[in-house]
Amino acid sequence: MTVAYFFAGGIALKAPGTELYDAFPVMHEWIDRVAAWTDLPVARLLVEDFSGALSIGHTGAPPDFRHVAEVRQVANALGICDVLAERGVRPAAIGGSSLGFMIGACLAGALGREELFDLLRFSSTLPRTVAGEPAQGFATVVATDDELVGYSAWPDVFLAAELGRFAGGSAGVYMLSGYLDALHDLARSQPEGKVTVVEVLGGAHNPRQQFMLELRKPYLDGMKFADPAVPLFSGLSPRVITTADQVYTDFLLNSTQFTSSSGVYAALAAQGTTLAVGPGVAGPLSKFGFPFTMVQVTGKAHFDLLAGTMADLGLQRGYLLEGTRK
């Protein structure tokens, strides 16, 4: 019986707040360090809210809100892991999807923390569309397996990500990505509110993002990845990632390939995971089904909840994460 960490995809549009920053010195020191590394004030990392930024017609978000939301998702998740480590909780395996995989790879020691923030800074400077091509975007939808077949067959629309499947059913939450015009056409063909199109973040996890792969590749080629210190899993493939080359490959392919959260769950379960911890605030995990007990940690009370859950399951605290690079 083991404890694993799962890092969800997505970005922290909702402000995480200052509760953990005020309560735990290790979190306070960590967020201050991130602010110095990224030139983003603590208030932007913890307090500034972008909850409405994805709504069509919304004009109040600053131009860099995506970058800030990515940085604080990474910072919040890793800071929570530091608090957990102080309490003797460390993972025997780590999995993640999309940005969550990058966070997990960092925690597993495959790249340094400052290196990850530098990568996010570089990525924030890249264009979201190709000159002369239609703009890309994505859409979210709650769908059954049968509905997905129709969505995936829509011209210029791709199944980009499975964000989680509901317990006891064949439905889940999915991301579709492709050209914005095609996404809007698909949305108009469905009942109102069924398909929610997001225009402001660009595309993701689809073959039309090959230009983004090519723009990122020289930067990734210059990074020094290391072998993960614990078994690592990505939403791109069910394989266990054990080498630096495999980490590099999934960082490179992240923008162009479909990513599956439930695929990561299954891989972690196959490793003997009894309890998974979800550190971070990208989105609620409680609505999804898991093949193990899941405790999401976003606030102070969740640390005691996790300790009680571990005791109930008879789990020992601690797997020494040797080699993690700070």
Secondary structure as UniProt FT lines:
FT   STRAND          2..7
FT   HELIX           19..23
FT   HELIX           25..38
FT   HELIX           42..46
FT   TURN            51..54
FT   TURN            56..57
FT   TURN            63..64
FT   HELIX           65..86
FT   TURN            87..88
FT   STRAND          93..96
FT   HELIX           99..107
FT   TURN            108..109
FT   HELIX           113..124
FT   TURN            131..132
FT   STRAND          136..144
FT   HELIX           145..152
FT   TURN            155..156
FT   STRAND          157..165
FT   TURN            167..168
FT   STRAND          171..179
FT   HELIX           180..188
FT   TURN            192..193
FT   STRAND          195..198
FT   HELIX           207..209
FT   HELIX           210..221
FT   STRAND          232..234
FT   TURN            235..236
FT   STRAND          237..241
FT   HELIX           244..253
FT   TURN            254..256
FT   STRAND          259..260
FT   HELIX           261..270
FT   TURN            271..272
FT   STRAND          273..279
FT   TURN            286..287
FT   STRAND          293..297
FT   HELIX           300..313
FT   TURN            322..323
//
